[in-house]
Amino acid sequence: MTANSRWHVGLGRRRVLATGTLAAAGHLIGCNGMGGLAAGGEMTLPLTDPERPPSRGPFTGGLVQAIAWSPDGRRLAASAEGIRPLHLWDAATGAVVARVPRGQTTSNAVAFTRDGRHLLATLQKQPIGQGTYAFSVLDAATGAEMQEVRDGLSPGAGGGAQRLALSPDGRWAAAMFDPNHVAVYATDGWAVVGGFGLGRWFIGRGLAFSPDGERLAVVGFRGGGTPNPARGRLEVWSWRTGERVLEVPVFPHGLSAVAWQPGGEAVAVATGGRVTVLPDGRSAPFEDRVVLLDARTGERRQVWRWATDEASAEALDWAPDGRRLAVAADGRDGVVRVVMPGSEAAAGVGARTARAACHAVAFAPDGQRVAFGNVSAVRVAGL
């Protein structure tokens, strides 16, 4: 492929046209659930519910909020907004292995333990508001609830982890709660071993462990008060001591996701919305979609941009080797971008006929597949 070549990625009846170098634009993967990838293969996994009729429109299904691969890449888990069950699939065949009943779920967070035996998830117990718990430990083979973890909640919290993360070595699990608290657990017995508070006005949106498992990167925004040109921020914490070791309050609006580059001292943050609020209250376009920062100093290493009317950046995941970054978008062009450090910004120009929200993305352990979710379905594409 030449430096100025053009290529297409099929999206059923529509097409996405990308222009630029392959290194600069990376891959563009369809996220609208309407068709197949032109090359590399694709599989669609619907979040079905025997208790409900099939979805018949974009607002009758649940938008997928979280996706996780088992460590061996053989299983895939996903959860959606309230009306669809948490699903476990065989990643090779697409067969449903287990469903956690709709009456017990909605979850913004799922994660496999490193031995692949258990799945962590937030279960919305019925009736809503009954009980106080942090998250549930499920049998990864059957979906059955093995344990309800109740420790680690801050005073006044009603339970339900909003985000979950596992350390690379699998020894620690971190859970983010509302209001504004992070707890860290030892995965060999789910005892609380550390944690920290994020402050009264901090609204957390994502967290990720450092490669050595000793620090946690947290992103979100400071709420309250008048519009603030530095609302969005990245914070890095030592979870053992509860000390904040880095704060980067340089983003003009809230951040939506964070991913720590494997084996390195860099973190990628997704900037969420397509507009920002200026100090005088006016809105303005904002095109810095993903920013790569030095985890020690907060210095910007790279910025990926795309046009204001294309898409935001809602979720991130690194390939296991740290050489590629998948970006899930909530926008009009219906693509997941796979960008590469050291390249220029991805430049996708999508079809403008319909929105294609995508809030979850995850690389497979082999780095050769990526899973992403939209309304009531997960799609798996080969790269």
FENCOR-V573644 format. One record per helix or strand. SS is the DSSP state (~ for helix, > for strand). FROM is the first residue (numbers start at 1). LEN is the number of residues. If there is no record, write none. Layout:
((SS/FROM/LEN) (SS/FROM/LEN))
This chain:
((>/6/6) (>/14/6) (~/22/4) (>/27/4) (>/42/5) (>/63/7) (>/75/6) (>/86/5) (>/96/5) (~/102/3) (>/110/3) (>/118/4) (>/135/5) (>/145/5) (>/163/4) (>/172/6) (>/181/6) (>/191/7) (>/202/8) (>/215/8) (>/232/7) (>/243/9) (>/257/4) (>/266/5) (>/272/1) (>/275/3) (>/283/3) (>/288/7) (>/300/6) (>/311/1) (>/313/1) (>/315/4) (>/325/4) (>/330/2) (>/335/5) (>/348/2) (>/356/2) (>/360/4) (>/369/5) (>/375/1) (>/377/6))
